[in-house]
Amino acid sequence: MFVLELTYTADLESIDAVLAQHIEWLDAHYAAGTFLASGRKVPRDGGVILAVGEDRALIEALVATDPFVRAGLTEYRVTEFLATTTAEVLAAHRRQLPA
């Protein structure tokens, strides 16, 4: 599982100009089953996405396709973690610690 943390590198006017494209991008990855949750940070200086995947390189490649990134408006911090304990709704994403 991955925590994708966005930090805006541009003003909110520039962010808002690309927001509809970013939301379409999010929707496509929700439909594909890659994204589980997302939203704005408070204060509004970026956002957070909870994503699933087995390959960090694929997640990093996916991040590079975000319209915010392509427009040079944000930077991402990708944090991978093993979700060993979850709410029941996320049980399918639980992982065992390596031996």
N, CA, C and O atoms as CSV, one atom per row, in Angstrom:
chain,resi,resn,atom,element,x,y,z
A,1,MET,N,N,0.858,-1.167,0.000
A,1,MET,CA,C,0.000,0.000,0.000
A,1,MET,C,C,0.904,1.228,0.000
A,1,MET,O,O,2.045,1.179,0.457
A,2,PHE,N,N,0.374,2.315,-0.517
A,2,PHE,CA,C,1.162,3.531,-0.645
A,2,PHE,C,C,0.375,4.745,-0.171
A,2,PHE,O,O,-0.829,4.858,-0.402
A,3,VAL,N,N,1.081,5.648,0.497
A,3,VAL,CA,C,0.558,6.977,0.794
A,3,VAL,C,C,1.237,7.915,-0.194
A,3,VAL,O,O,2.464,8.019,-0.218
A,4,LEU,N,N,0.444,8.591,-1.002
A,4,LEU,CA,C,0.952,9.545,-1.979
A,4,LEU,C,C,0.630,10.933,-1.451
A,4,LEU,O,O,-0.534,11.331,-1.391
A,5,GLU,N,N,1.665,11.665,-1.069
A,5,GLU,CA,C,1.461,13.006,-0.518
A,5,GLU,C,C,1.854,14.044,-1.551
A,5,GLU,O,O,3.003,14.101,-1.989
A,6,LEU,N,N,0.880,14.868,-1.936
A,6,LEU,CA,C,1.121,15.951,-2.888
A,6,LEU,C,C,1.422,17.229,-2.123
A,6,LEU,O,O,0.781,17.528,-1.115
A,7,THR,N,N,2.393,17.971,-2.605
A,7,THR,CA,C,2.672,19.299,-2.088
A,7,THR,C,C,2.645,20.260,-3.270
A,7,THR,O,O,3.413,20.118,-4.221
A,8,TYR,N,N,1.747,21.242,-3.195
A,8,TYR,CA,C,1.643,22.211,-4.287
A,8,TYR,C,C,2.907,23.050,-4.387
A,8,TYR,O,O,3.458,23.490,-3.378
A,9,THR,N,N,3.354,23.263,-5.608
A,9,THR,CA,C,4.508,24.124,-5.873
A,9,THR,C,C,4.089,25.359,-6.659
A,9,THR,O,O,4.927,26.103,-7.170
A,10,ALA,N,N,2.773,25.564,-6.746
A,10,ALA,CA,C,2.209,26.703,-7.483
A,10,ALA,C,C,1.075,27.290,-6.659
A,10,ALA,O,O,0.645,26.698,-5.669
A,11,ASP,N,N,0.594,28.453,-7.071
A,11,ASP,CA,C,-0.506,29.100,-6.355
A,11,ASP,C,C,-1.822,28.360,-6.615
A,11,ASP,O,O,-1.945,27.604,-7.579
A,12,LEU,N,N,-2.797,28.592,-5.742
A,12,LEU,CA,C,-4.078,27.886,-5.843
A,12,LEU,C,C,-4.828,28.223,-7.124
A,12,LEU,O,O,-5.585,27.389,-7.621
A,13,GLU,N,N,-4.645,29.402,-7.667
A,13,GLU,CA,C,-5.288,29.749,-8.936
A,13,GLU,C,C,-4.809,28.796,-10.043
A,13,GLU,O,O,-5.611,28.326,-10.850
A,14,SER,N,N,-3.526,28.521,-10.074
A,14,SER,CA,C,-2.978,27.580,-11.058
A,14,SER,C,C,-3.471,26.162,-10.800
A,14,SER,O,O,-3.788,25.432,-11.739
A,15,ILE,N,N,-3.538,25.770,-9.528
A,15,ILE,CA,C,-4.050,24.447,-9.159
A,15,ILE,C,C,-5.499,24.308,-9.621
A,15,ILE,O,O,-5.859,23.315,-10.255
A,16,ASP,N,N,-6.324,25.297,-9.306
A,16,ASP,CA,C,-7.740,25.239,-9.661
A,16,ASP,C,C,-7.958,25.180,-11.175
A,16,ASP,O,O,-8.950,24.617,-11.636
A,17,ALA,N,N,-7.045,25.754,-11.943
A,17,ALA,CA,C,-7.178,25.736,-13.401
A,17,ALA,C,C,-7.013,24.324,-13.969
A,17,ALA,O,O,-7.489,24.046,-15.069
A,18,VAL,N,N,-6.349,23.435,-13.239
A,18,VAL,CA,C,-6.099,22.063,-13.698
A,18,VAL,C,C,-6.889,21.041,-12.871
A,18,VAL,O,O,-6.809,19.840,-13.128
A,19,LEU,N,N,-7.642,21.512,-11.889
A,19,LEU,CA,C,-8.321,20.631,-10.945
A,19,LEU,C,C,-9.272,19.645,-11.621
A,19,LEU,O,O,-9.306,18.477,-11.234
A,20,ALA,N,N,-10.035,20.071,-12.602
A,20,ALA,CA,C,-10.973,19.156,-13.272
A,20,ALA,C,C,-10.230,17.990,-13.930
A,20,ALA,O,O,-10.694,16.851,-13.883
A,21,GLN,N,N,-9.096,18.270,-14.532
A,21,GLN,CA,C,-8.295,17.199,-15.152
A,21,GLN,C,C,-7.730,16.263,-14.092
A,21,GLN,O,O,-7.690,15.049,-14.289
A,22,HIS,N,N,-7.298,16.823,-12.978
A,22,HIS,CA,C,-6.785,16.005,-11.868
A,22,HIS,C,C,-7.886,15.090,-11.339
A,22,HIS,O,O,-7.633,13.920,-11.053
A,23,ILE,N,N,-9.101,15.611,-11.206
A,23,ILE,CA,C,-10.222,14.800,-10.710
A,23,ILE,C,C,-10.551,13.680,-11.694
A,23,ILE,O,O,-10.850,12.564,-11.269
A,24,GLU,N,N,-10.504,13.947,-12.984
A,24,GLU,CA,C,-10.718,12.889,-13.985
A,24,GLU,C,C,-9.660,11.800,-13.839
A,24,GLU,O,O,-9.961,10.609,-13.925
A,25,TRP,N,N,-8.421,12.223,-13.617
A,25,TRP,CA,C,-7.315,11.283,-13.412
A,25,TRP,C,C,-7.575,10.430,-12.165
A,25,TRP,O,O,-7.409,9.211,-12.199
A,26,LEU,N,N,-7.984,11.078,-11.064
A,26,LEU,CA,C,-8.328,10.342,-9.847
A,26,LEU,C,C,-9.434,9.330,-10.117
A,26,LEU,O,O,-9.322,8.164,-9.738
A,27,ASP,N,N,-10.504,9.778,-10.775
A,27,ASP,CA,C,-11.646,8.911,-11.050
A,27,ASP,C,C,-11.237,7.670,-11.838
A,27,ASP,O,O,-11.718,6.570,-11.564
A,28,ALA,N,N,-10.353,7.846,-12.813
A,28,ALA,CA,C,-9.893,6.712,-13.626
A,28,ALA,C,C,-9.169,5.687,-12.755
A,28,ALA,O,O,-9.317,4.483,-12.962
A,29,HIS,N,N,-8.389,6.157,-11.786
A,29,HIS,CA,C,-7.644,5.236,-10.939
A,29,HIS,C,C,-8.506,4.644,-9.830
A,29,HIS,O,O,-8.206,3.558,-9.333
A,30,TYR,N,N,-9.569,5.338,-9.436
A,30,TYR,CA,C,-10.561,4.706,-8.562
A,30,TYR,C,C,-11.254,3.580,-9.321
A,30,TYR,O,O,-11.429,2.488,-8.780
A,31,ALA,N,N,-11.645,3.830,-10.559
A,31,ALA,CA,C,-12.325,2.824,-11.375
A,31,ALA,C,C,-11.434,1.600,-11.596
A,31,ALA,O,O,-11.925,0.473,-11.662
A,32,ALA,N,N,-10.135,1.824,-11.710
A,32,ALA,CA,C,-9.188,0.727,-11.909
A,32,ALA,C,C,-8.887,-0.033,-10.615
A,32,ALA,O,O,-8.260,-1.092,-10.647
A,33,GLY,N,N,-9.337,0.512,-9.471
A,33,GLY,CA,C,-9.111,-0.134,-8.186
A,33,GLY,C,C,-7.782,0.209,-7.534
A,33,GLY,O,O,-7.413,-0.409,-6.536
A,34,THR,N,N,-7.059,1.174,-8.072
A,34,THR,CA,C,-5.751,1.543,-7.536
A,34,THR,C,C,-5.853,2.509,-6.367
A,34,THR,O,O,-5.047,2.437,-5.439
A,35,PHE,N,N,-6.828,3.410,-6.393
A,35,PHE,CA,C,-6.974,4.402,-5.337
A,35,PHE,C,C,-8.104,4.000,-4.391
A,35,PHE,O,O,-9.172,3.567,-4.824
A,36,LEU,N,N,-7.848,4.151,-3.092
A,36,LEU,CA,C,-8.835,3.826,-2.067
A,36,LEU,C,C,-9.434,5.055,-1.408
A,36,LEU,O,O,-10.590,5.030,-0.985
A,37,ALA,N,N,-8.664,6.128,-1.318
A,37,ALA,CA,C,-9.130,7.359,-0.681
A,37,ALA,C,C,-8.226,8.497,-1.135
A,37,ALA,O,O,-7.063,8.289,-1.480
A,38,SER,N,N,-8.788,9.713,-1.126
A,38,SER,CA,C,-7.988,10.891,-1.478
A,38,SER,C,C,-8.676,12.128,-0.934
A,38,SER,O,O,-9.865,12.110,-0.614
A,39,GLY,N,N,-7.907,13.205,-0.836
A,39,GLY,CA,C,-8.483,14.465,-0.404
A,39,GLY,C,C,-7.426,15.528,-0.198
A,39,GLY,O,O,-6.224,15.264,-0.245
A,40,ARG,N,N,-7.911,16.739,0.031
A,40,ARG,CA,C,-7.048,17.897,0.264
A,40,ARG,C,C,-6.455,17.843,1.660
A,40,ARG,O,O,-7.075,17.341,2.597
A,41,LYS,N,N,-5.249,18.367,1.780
A,41,LYS,CA,C,-4.680,18.575,3.104
A,41,LYS,C,C,-5.276,19.864,3.682
A,41,LYS,O,O,-5.744,20.735,2.949
A,42,VAL,N,N,-5.245,19.960,4.994
A,42,VAL,CA,C,-5.699,21.157,5.689
A,42,VAL,C,C,-4.524,21.664,6.502
A,42,VAL,O,O,-4.075,20.973,7.417
A,43,PRO,N,N,-4.014,22.843,6.201
A,43,PRO,CA,C,-4.486,23.799,5.202
A,43,PRO,C,C,-4.243,23.283,3.779
A,43,PRO,O,O,-3.497,22.326,3.571
A,44,ARG,N,N,-4.876,23.926,2.821
A,44,ARG,CA,C,-4.860,23.467,1.434
A,44,ARG,C,C,-3.519,23.795,0.759
A,44,ARG,O,O,-3.396,24.764,0.009
A,45,ASP,N,N,-2.537,22.964,1.049
A,45,ASP,CA,C,-1.226,23.134,0.419
A,45,ASP,C,C,-0.809,21.865,-0.322
A,45,ASP,O,O,0.357,21.688,-0.677
A,46,GLY,N,N,-1.788,20.988,-0.545
A,46,GLY,CA,C,-1.538,19.738,-1.251
A,46,GLY,C,C,-2.654,18.758,-0.993
A,46,GLY,O,O,-3.780,19.151,-0.687
A,47,GLY,N,N,-2.345,17.487,-1.117
A,47,GLY,CA,C,-3.347,16.458,-0.917
A,47,GLY,C,C,-2.701,15.142,-0.543
A,47,GLY,O,O,-1.477,15.030,-0.468
A,48,VAL,N,N,-3.546,14.142,-0.309
A,48,VAL,CA,C,-3.101,12.808,0.060
A,48,VAL,C,C,-3.959,11.800,-0.699
A,48,VAL,O,O,-5.173,11.962,-0.819
A,49,ILE,N,N,-3.301,10.753,-1.210
A,49,ILE,CA,C,-3.991,9.653,-1.879
A,49,ILE,C,C,-3.522,8.360,-1.228
A,49,ILE,O,O,-2.324,8.178,-1.012
A,50,LEU,N,N,-4.443,7.467,-0.916
A,50,LEU,CA,C,-4.123,6.133,-0.446
A,50,LEU,C,C,-4.284,5.202,-1.642
A,50,LEU,O,O,-5.371,5.090,-2.209
A,51,ALA,N,N,-3.187,4.530,-2.025
A,51,ALA,CA,C,-3.188,3.699,-3.229
A,51,ALA,C,C,-2.722,2.288,-2.904
A,51,ALA,O,O,-1.993,2.064,-1.937
A,52,VAL,N,N,-3.155,1.341,-3.728
A,52,VAL,CA,C,-2.706,-0.045,-3.592
A,52,VAL,C,C,-1.949,-0.445,-4.845
A,52,VAL,O,O,-2.226,0.021,-5.950
A,53,GLY,N,N,-0.996,-1.315,-4.634
A,53,GLY,CA,C,-0.193,-1.819,-5.737
A,53,GLY,C,C,0.952,-2.628,-5.177
A,53,GLY,O,O,1.308,-2.487,-4.007
A,54,GLU,N,N,1.527,-3.470,-6.002
A,54,GLU,CA,C,2.616,-4.329,-5.569
A,54,GLU,C,C,3.977,-3.808,-6.003
A,54,GLU,O,O,5.006,-4.289,-5.528
A,55,ASP,N,N,3.992,-2.837,-6.893
A,55,ASP,CA,C,5.243,-2.406,-7.505
A,55,ASP,C,C,5.420,-0.902,-7.367
A,55,ASP,O,O,4.678,-0.126,-7.968
A,56,ARG,N,N,6.402,-0.494,-6.578
A,56,ARG,CA,C,6.656,0.933,-6.354
A,56,ARG,C,C,6.933,1.663,-7.663
A,56,ARG,O,O,6.471,2.789,-7.849
A,57,ALA,N,N,7.679,1.038,-8.573
A,57,ALA,CA,C,8.006,1.686,-9.842
A,57,ALA,C,C,6.743,1.997,-10.638
A,57,ALA,O,O,6.659,3.044,-11.280
A,58,LEU,N,N,5.766,1.102,-10.600
A,58,LEU,CA,C,4.497,1.360,-11.305
A,58,LEU,C,C,3.735,2.505,-10.657
A,58,LEU,O,O,3.147,3.327,-11.360
A,59,ILE,N,N,3.734,2.572,-9.333
A,59,ILE,CA,C,3.054,3.667,-8.639
A,59,ILE,C,C,3.742,4.991,-8.965
A,59,ILE,O,O,3.071,5.993,-9.209
A,60,GLU,N,N,5.061,5.003,-8.970
A,60,GLU,CA,C,5.787,6.231,-9.295
A,60,GLU,C,C,5.534,6.656,-10.741
A,60,GLU,O,O,5.442,7.850,-11.027
A,61,ALA,N,N,5.419,5.691,-11.654
A,61,ALA,CA,C,5.100,6.010,-13.043
A,61,ALA,C,C,3.683,6.568,-13.153
A,61,ALA,O,O,3.429,7.486,-13.933
A,62,LEU,N,N,2.763,6.009,-12.368
A,62,LEU,CA,C,1.385,6.504,-12.351
A,62,LEU,C,C,1.336,7.949,-11.854
A,62,LEU,O,O,0.641,8.785,-12.432
A,63,VAL,N,N,2.072,8.237,-10.788
A,63,VAL,CA,C,2.130,9.587,-10.222
A,63,VAL,C,C,2.590,10.596,-11.276
A,63,VAL,O,O,2.094,11.722,-11.316
A,64,ALA,N,N,3.515,10.202,-12.110
A,64,ALA,CA,C,4.052,11.099,-13.140
A,64,ALA,C,C,3.009,11.481,-14.183
A,64,ALA,O,O,3.199,12.443,-14.927
A,65,THR,N,N,1.902,10.730,-14.244
A,65,THR,CA,C,0.848,11.041,-15.211
A,65,THR,C,C,-0.210,11.994,-14.655
A,65,THR,O,O,-1.097,12.426,-15.391
A,66,ASP,N,N,-0.125,12.325,-13.368
A,66,ASP,CA,C,-1.082,13.265,-12.774
A,66,ASP,C,C,-0.987,14.605,-13.514
A,66,ASP,O,O,0.113,15.133,-13.679
A,67,PRO,N,N,-2.114,15.160,-13.960
A,67,PRO,CA,C,-2.079,16.465,-14.642
A,67,PRO,C,C,-1.403,17.555,-13.818
A,67,PRO,O,O,-0.800,18.462,-14.390
A,68,PHE,N,N,-1.487,17.491,-12.499
A,68,PHE,CA,C,-0.779,18.466,-11.667
A,68,PHE,C,C,0.736,18.347,-11.880
A,68,PHE,O,O,1.429,19.359,-11.990
A,69,VAL,N,N,1.246,17.117,-11.938
A,69,VAL,CA,C,2.672,16.900,-12.152
A,69,VAL,C,C,3.065,17.334,-13.557
A,69,VAL,O,O,4.072,18.017,-13.748
A,70,ARG,N,N,2.267,16.935,-14.532
A,70,ARG,CA,C,2.580,17.260,-15.924
A,70,ARG,C,C,2.596,18.766,-16.168
A,70,ARG,O,O,3.308,19.251,-17.047
A,71,ALA,N,N,1.813,19.498,-15.388
A,71,ALA,CA,C,1.786,20.962,-15.512
A,71,ALA,C,C,2.828,21.628,-14.606
A,71,ALA,O,O,2.944,22.853,-14.599
A,72,GLY,N,N,3.584,20.831,-13.842
A,72,GLY,CA,C,4.607,21.385,-12.965
A,72,GLY,C,C,4.059,22.100,-11.748
A,72,GLY,O,O,4.672,23.049,-11.258
A,73,LEU,N,N,2.900,21.651,-11.246
A,73,LEU,CA,C,2.222,22.343,-10.152
A,73,LEU,C,C,2.387,21.683,-8.794
A,73,LEU,O,O,2.043,22.282,-7.775
A,74,THR,N,N,2.903,20.467,-8.758
A,74,THR,CA,C,2.980,19.741,-7.502
A,74,THR,C,C,4.149,18.777,-7.506
A,74,THR,O,O,4.650,18.383,-8.560
A,75,GLU,N,N,4.573,18.406,-6.312
A,75,GLU,CA,C,5.562,17.351,-6.119
A,75,GLU,C,C,4.901,16.259,-5.293
A,75,GLU,O,O,4.009,16.532,-4.490
A,76,TYR,N,N,5.338,15.037,-5.489
A,76,TYR,CA,C,4.817,13.898,-4.750
A,76,TYR,C,C,5.875,13.321,-3.835
A,76,TYR,O,O,7.061,13.298,-4.164
A,77,ARG,N,N,5.429,12.856,-2.685
A,77,ARG,CA,C,6.235,12.017,-1.805
A,77,ARG,C,C,5.511,10.680,-1.748
A,77,ARG,O,O,4.355,10.621,-1.328
A,78,VAL,N,N,6.170,9.615,-2.161
A,78,VAL,CA,C,5.580,8.281,-2.195
A,78,VAL,C,C,6.131,7.487,-1.018
A,78,VAL,O,O,7.341,7.291,-0.902
A,79,THR,N,N,5.232,7.030,-0.142
A,79,THR,CA,C,5.613,6.230,1.020
A,79,THR,C,C,4.932,4.880,0.916
A,79,THR,O,O,3.704,4.791,0.892
A,80,GLU,N,N,5.732,3.837,0.856
A,80,GLU,CA,C,5.192,2.477,0.806
A,80,GLU,C,C,5.131,1.926,2.227
A,80,GLU,O,O,6.031,2.167,3.031
A,81,PHE,N,N,4.060,1.184,2.534
A,81,PHE,CA,C,3.976,0.535,3.841
A,81,PHE,C,C,3.203,-0.767,3.720
A,81,PHE,O,O,2.426,-0.956,2.784
A,82,LEU,N,N,3.421,-1.660,4.672
A,82,LEU,CA,C,2.692,-2.914,4.731
A,82,LEU,C,C,1.517,-2.730,5.678
A,82,LEU,O,O,1.703,-2.516,6.876
A,83,ALA,N,N,0.328,-2.813,5.145
A,83,ALA,CA,C,-0.890,-2.661,5.953
A,83,ALA,C,C,-1.186,-3.999,6.616
A,83,ALA,O,O,-1.915,-4.827,6.071
A,84,THR,N,N,-0.618,-4.200,7.787
A,84,THR,CA,C,-0.793,-5.472,8.486
A,84,THR,C,C,-2.063,-5.505,9.330
A,84,THR,O,O,-2.553,-6.580,9.676
A,85,THR,N,N,-2.589,-4.344,9.656
A,85,THR,CA,C,-3.828,-4.226,10.413
A,85,THR,C,C,-4.691,-3.198,9.707
A,85,THR,O,O,-4.232,-2.099,9.399
A,86,THR,N,N,-5.948,-3.556,9.450
A,86,THR,CA,C,-6.860,-2.657,8.743
A,86,THR,C,C,-8.266,-2.778,9.315
A,86,THR,O,O,-8.581,-3.708,10.057
A,87,ALA,N,N,-9.096,-1.815,8.948
A,87,ALA,CA,C,-10.526,-1.969,9.181
A,87,ALA,C,C,-11.017,-3.096,8.275
A,87,ALA,O,O,-10.373,-3.416,7.276
A,88,GLU,N,N,-12.132,-3.685,8.614
A,88,GLU,CA,C,-12.656,-4.812,7.834
A,88,GLU,C,C,-12.859,-4.448,6.364
A,88,GLU,O,O,-12.657,-5.285,5.484
A,89,VAL,N,N,-13.254,-3.217,6.097
A,89,VAL,CA,C,-13.501,-2.795,4.718
A,89,VAL,C,C,-12.227,-2.861,3.866
A,89,VAL,O,O,-12.309,-2.936,2.640
A,90,LEU,N,N,-11.066,-2.834,4.499
A,90,LEU,CA,C,-9.789,-2.911,3.778
A,90,LEU,C,C,-9.100,-4.265,3.957
A,90,LEU,O,O,-7.913,-4.397,3.659
A,91,ALA,N,N,-9.822,-5.256,4.432
A,91,ALA,CA,C,-9.227,-6.561,4.731
A,91,ALA,C,C,-8.523,-7.174,3.525
A,91,ALA,O,O,-7.516,-7.863,3.693
A,92,ALA,N,N,-9.019,-6.946,2.336
A,92,ALA,CA,C,-8.404,-7.514,1.125
A,92,ALA,C,C,-7.000,-6.963,0.883
A,92,ALA,O,O,-6.232,-7.535,0.110
A,93,HIS,N,N,-6.669,-5.862,1.538
A,93,HIS,CA,C,-5.368,-5.215,1.326
A,93,HIS,C,C,-4.374,-5.482,2.456
A,93,HIS,O,O,-3.275,-4.927,2.456
A,94,ARG,N,N,-4.750,-6.322,3.414
A,94,ARG,CA,C,-3.839,-6.659,4.510
A,94,ARG,C,C,-2.669,-7.504,3.983
A,94,ARG,O,O,-2.824,-8.318,3.072
A,95,ARG,N,N,-1.519,-7.285,4.577
A,95,ARG,CA,C,-0.310,-8.019,4.196
A,95,ARG,C,C,0.341,-8.599,5.436
A,95,ARG,O,O,0.212,-8.063,6.537
A,96,GLN,N,N,1.034,-9.692,5.238
A,96,GLN,CA,C,1.823,-10.318,6.303
A,96,GLN,C,C,3.237,-9.744,6.259
A,96,GLN,O,O,3.768,-9.450,5.187
A,97,LEU,N,N,3.830,-9.592,7.420
A,97,LEU,CA,C,5.225,-9.171,7.477
A,97,LEU,C,C,6.100,-10.287,6.903
A,97,LEU,O,O,5.828,-11.467,7.122
A,98,PRO,N,N,7.158,-9.907,6.163
A,98,PRO,CA,C,8.053,-10.946,5.651
A,98,PRO,C,C,8.724,-11.700,6.794
A,98,PRO,O,O,8.980,-11.137,7.858
A,99,ALA,N,N,8.997,-12.949,6.568
A,99,ALA,CA,C,9.637,-13.780,7.602
A,99,ALA,C,C,11.087,-13.403,7.799
A,99,ALA,O,O,11.773,-14.001,8.629
